[in-house]
Amino acid sequence: MQLETLRKLYDHQGPFATVYLESRSPAADAEHQLQLRWDDLRHQLAEAGAPDSVLESLDDAVYAAELTQVQSTGKVLVANTDGVLLDDAFDASQGTGDRIYWRDAPELGDYLRERDRVVQMLVAITDQTGATIRQLHVAESHRVDQRSSTDIDGDDAVSKLRENGMAHSRIQNRADEVVRQNLRDVADHITEVARRWHPDVVVLAGEVQGRSALREELADEQLALREIEKGGIEDDTAEAILTEELQSLAEELTQQRMQDNTQRYEYGLAHNTALSGADAVAQAAEQGAVETLLLEYDRPAANEAELVAAAMRTGAEARLVETEVEDGVAALLRFEAATR
């Protein structure tokens, strides 16, 4: 994950308020429950020293949103005396609890962990006459966040030719050509979106014939392709099955990411291009040597907020590893760093 988009937070002066609102199960009084939760968190921030201007900015951010949606999906907020600097969904699993911080640097470790568990998917649900194409952010077993959906409808000649019963080979050839042209249009759209949006994976779902034909159309493109055999969009049951399949794929790809990061780390240790421990990582960050900050999957690092800030300021990435490292933090290096 590139930290460039979050670096602007560090153009502002601290201290910062960081608020994590946990996602909760839907309830009839969700709005009232969220108000009670925020009142408690607001009081904690005030006791920690957050001034009224910061608290009022956070009030506006919490209550400007659809409260029942915040209750069900969760939220992360970062604010200082300049106002709210980050306002995003935070879909960590239920049970982590609401949290607030009032510190010199934003506490973004958990937010970065969740972001690295999200897989950006370009999904094409096909039939022989076209496809529905969705841009999705899929978190392993947590949520499916749809960014856009496009329907590409093919020539209705296919259905008309079916009604004619495909009387002879000329009609059959015409029908086959219509199908190929329809899916070429779909493939062109996928390629265009992929070049602009850079998905982690392109997923082909829907009818078997449509998937197969579309895979052939995309064969020459440099895309990471996966197929899903179950689920669709024809009814709620098919949609639910498709969602389960996409979440399962997201979990698989997330695990593969962590394994790859762990292998890179182990290789780096053997070649002096990786190190671990809060002090060593901090020194490397001061020298601009950190290329990728490595955080453990579910354990906070020592001095995590300060290390994340140093990594952001030098344009590093943040990734997860599945192995235990000293102080819960390690780094892949751009060059060998001098450590004391």
LUMTIKE-294897 format. One record per residue (C-alpha): residue in three letters; x, y, z. Coordinates in steps of 0.25 Angstrom, whole numbers, padded with zeros to 4 digits, always signed. Layout:
N
ALAXYZ;...
//
This chain:
340
MET+0000+0000+0000;GLN+0006+0013-0004;LEU+0006+0023+0008;GLU+0007+0035-0001;THR-0008+0038+0000;LEU-0007+0039+0015;ARG+0006+0047+0016;LYS-0002+0060+0015;LEU-0007+0057+0030;TYR+0008+0060+0034;ASP+0008+0074+0028;HIS-0001+0077+0040;GLN+0004+0080+0054;GLY+0000+0071+0065;PRO-0005+0066+0074;PHE-0015+0058+0067;ALA-0028+0051+0072;THR-0030+0038+0066;VAL-0044+0031+0067;TYR-0047+0017+0064;LEU-0062+0013+0064;GLU-0064-0002+0064;SER-0074-0008+0054;ARG-0086-0014+0062;SER-0098-0023+0058;PRO-0110-0017+0053;ALA-0120-0013+0063;ALA-0133-0005+0064;ASP-0127+0005+0073;ALA-0114+0006+0065;GLU-0114+0021+0064;HIS-0117+0023+0079;GLN-0106+0013+0082;LEU-0096+0021+0074;GLN-0099+0034+0080;LEU-0096+0028+0094;ARG-0083+0022+0089;TRP-0078+0035+0083;ASP-0082+0043+0096;ASP-0073+0034+0104;LEU-0062+0035+0094;ARG-0063+0050+0093;HIS-0062+0051+0108;GLN-0050+0042+0108;LEU-0043+0051+0098;ALA-0047+0064+0106;GLU-0040+0057+0118;ALA-0028+0054+0110;GLY-0026+0069+0106;ALA-0033+0070+0093;PRO-0038+0085+0091;ASP-0053+0088+0088;SER-0049+0092+0074;VAL-0044+0078+0071;LEU-0056+0071+0078;GLU-0066+0080+0070;SER-0060+0076+0057;LEU-0061+0061+0061;ASP-0076+0064+0065;ASP-0078+0069+0051;ALA-0072+0057+0044;VAL-0079+0047+0053;TYR-0093+0053+0051;ALA-0091+0057+0037;ALA-0091+0042+0033;GLU-0102+0032+0033;LEU-0102+0028+0047;THR-0108+0014+0045;GLN-0097+0012+0034;VAL-0086+0016+0043;GLN-0091+0006+0054;SER-0091-0005+0044;THR-0078-0002+0037;GLY-0069+0005+0046;LYS-0061+0018+0044;VAL-0047+0024+0047;LEU-0045+0038+0049;VAL-0033+0047+0050;ALA-0034+0062+0054;ASN-0025+0073+0060;THR-0028+0088+0062;ASP-0028+0089+0046;GLY-0041+0080+0046;VAL-0043+0066+0041;LEU-0032+0061+0033;LEU-0036+0046+0031;ASP-0050+0041+0031;ASP-0052+0027+0025;ALA-0059+0013+0027;PHE-0052+0004+0037;ASP-0057-0010+0036;ALA-0049-0018+0047;SER-0056-0030+0052;GLN-0066-0028+0064;GLY-0059-0029+0077;THR-0047-0020+0076;GLY-0055-0008+0083;ASP-0056+0007+0081;ARG-0043+0014+0084;ILE-0038+0028+0084;TYR-0024+0034+0084;TRP-0019+0048+0087;ARG-0004+0048+0083;ASP+0007+0055+0075;ALA+0005+0046+0063;PRO-0008+0039+0058;GLU-0010+0025+0062;LEU-0011+0018+0048;GLY-0006+0005+0050;ASP-0019-0003+0051;TYR-0024+0005+0039;LEU-0012+0001+0031;ARG-0014-0013+0035;GLU-0028-0013+0030;ARG-0025-0006+0017;ASP-0015-0017+0014;ARG-0025-0028+0016;VAL-0034-0021+0005;VAL-0033-0027-0009;GLN-0036-0018-0021;MET-0045-0027-0030;LEU-0050-0024-0044;VAL-0061-0034-0046;ALA-0068-0038-0059;ILE-0081-0046-0057;THR-0083-0051-0071;ASP-0094-0057-0080;GLN-0093-0058-0096;THR-0099-0045-0098;GLY-0090-0036-0089;ALA-0086-0034-0075;THR-0088-0027-0062;ILE-0074-0021-0058;ARG-0072-0017-0043;GLN-0060-0010-0037;LEU-0060-0015-0023;HIS-0052-0014-0010;VAL-0053-0028-0003;ALA-0048-0030+0011;GLU-0046-0044+0015;SER-0059-0049+0022;HIS-0062-0034+0026;ARG-0069-0026+0015;VAL-0070-0024+0000;ASP-0070-0009-0004;GLN-0075-0006-0018;ARG-0068+0006-0024;SER-0076+0005-0038;SER-0084-0005-0046;THR-0085-0004-0062;ASP-0094-0012-0070;ILE-0090-0015-0084;ASP-0101-0020-0092;GLY-0098-0028-0105;ASP-0106-0028-0118;ASP-0120-0034-0116;ALA-0118-0042-0129;VAL-0114-0054-0120;SER-0128-0056-0114;LYS-0134-0053-0128;LEU-0126-0064-0134;ARG-0129-0074-0123;GLU-0144-0071-0126;ASN-0142-0075-0140;GLY-0136-0088-0136;MET-0123-0086-0143;ALA-0129-0092-0155;HIS-0115-0094-0163;SER-0101-0091-0162;ARG-0101-0077-0167;ILE-0110-0073-0155;GLN-0101-0081-0145;ASN-0089-0074-0150;ARG-0096-0061-0149;ALA-0100-0064-0135;ASP-0085-0068-0131;GLU-0080-0055-0137;VAL-0090-0047-0129;VAL-0085-0054-0116;ARG-0070-0052-0119;GLN-0073-0037-0122;ASN-0081-0035-0110;LEU-0069-0041-0101;ARG-0059-0033-0109;ASP-0066-0021-0104;VAL-0066-0026-0090;ALA-0051-0029-0091;ASP-0048-0016-0096;HIS-0055-0009-0085;ILE-0048-0018-0075;THR-0035-0014-0081;GLU-0038+0000-0080;VAL-0042+0000-0066;ALA-0031-0008-0061;ARG-0021+0001-0067;ARG-0027+0013-0060;TRP-0031+0006-0047;HIS-0020-0004-0045;PRO-0028-0016-0038;ASP-0021-0027-0031;VAL-0028-0037-0038;VAL-0039-0038-0050;VAL-0049-0048-0046;LEU-0058-0055-0057;ALA-0071-0060-0052;GLY-0085-0064-0058;GLU-0088-0074-0069;VAL-0077-0084-0073;GLN-0078-0081-0088;GLY-0077-0066-0085;ARG-0065-0068-0075;SER-0058-0077-0085;ALA-0060-0067-0097;LEU-0056-0055-0088;ARG-0043-0062-0083;GLU-0039-0064-0097;GLU-0041-0050-0101;LEU-0033-0045-0089;ALA-0022-0056-0091;ASP-0012-0046-0097;GLU-0014-0035-0086;GLN-0004-0035-0074;LEU-0015-0037-0064;ALA-0016-0046-0052;LEU-0028-0054-0055;ARG-0037-0063-0046;GLU-0050-0070-0049;ILE-0061-0073-0039;GLU-0071-0084-0043;LYS-0082-0081-0033;GLY-0091-0069-0031;GLY-0097-0059-0040;ILE-0106-0047-0040;GLU-0119-0053-0045;ASP-0125-0053-0030;ASP-0122-0051-0016;THR-0117-0065-0014;ALA-0108-0064-0025;GLU-0102-0051-0020;ALA-0100-0056-0006;ILE-0092-0068-0012;LEU-0084-0059-0021;THR-0081-0050-0009;GLU-0076-0062-0001;GLU-0067-0067-0013;LEU-0061-0053-0014;GLN-0058-0052+0001;SER-0052-0066+0001;LEU-0043-0061-0011;ALA-0039-0049-0003;GLU-0035-0057+0009;GLU-0026-0066+0000;LEU-0020-0054-0007;THR-0017-0047+0006;GLN-0010-0059+0012;GLN-0002-0060-0001;ARG+0002-0046+0001;MET+0007-0048+0015;GLN+0015-0060+0011;ASP+0021-0053+0000;ASN+0025-0041+0009;THR+0031-0051+0019;GLN+0039-0058+0009;ARG+0044-0044+0004;TYR+0048-0041+0019;GLU+0055-0054+0021;TYR+0063-0052+0008;GLY+0066-0038+0012;LEU+0072-0042+0026;ALA+0081-0051+0018;HIS+0086-0040+0009;ASN+0086-0028+0018;THR+0074-0022+0012;ALA+0064-0024+0024;LEU+0064-0022+0039;SER+0055-0022+0050;GLY+0053-0016+0064;ALA+0047-0002+0067;ASP+0061+0005+0069;ALA+0067-0001+0056;VAL+0055+0003+0048;ALA+0054+0017+0053;GLN+0069+0019+0050;ALA+0067+0014+0036;ALA+0055+0023+0034;GLU+0063+0035+0038;GLN+0073+0032+0027;GLY+0062+0030+0017;ALA+0066+0015+0015;VAL+0052+0009+0018;GLU+0045+0004+0006;THR+0034-0004+0012;LEU+0030-0004+0027;LEU+0026-0018+0032;LEU+0015-0019+0043;GLU+0011-0032+0049;TYR-0003-0036+0045;ASP-0010-0035+0059;ARG+0001-0029+0069;PRO+0004-0014+0070;ALA+0018-0010+0069;ALA+0026-0002+0079;ASN+0025+0013+0076;GLU+0016+0009+0064;ALA+0011+0023+0062;GLU+0024+0029+0061;LEU+0030+0018+0052;VAL+0018+0019+0043;ALA+0020+0035+0042;ALA+0035+0033+0039;ALA+0031+0023+0028;MET+0020+0032+0022;ARG+0029+0044+0021;THR+0040+0036+0013;GLY+0029+0030+0003;ALA+0030+0016+0008;GLU+0019+0005+0008;ALA+0013-0002+0019;ARG+0011-0017+0018;LEU+0007-0029+0027;VAL+0016-0041+0031;GLU+0011-0054+0036;THR+0024-0057+0045;GLU+0027-0051+0058;VAL+0038-0040+0058;GLU+0046-0032+0068;ASP+0037-0021+0075;GLY+0026-0025+0065;VAL+0032-0017+0054;ALA+0042-0019+0042;ALA+0046-0012+0029;LEU+0051-0015+0015;LEU+0062-0006+0011;ARG+0065+0002-0001;PHE+0080+0002+0003;GLU+0088-0003+0015;ALA+0085+0006+0027;ALA+0096+0009+0037;THR+0090+0006+0051;ARG+0096+0009+0065;
//
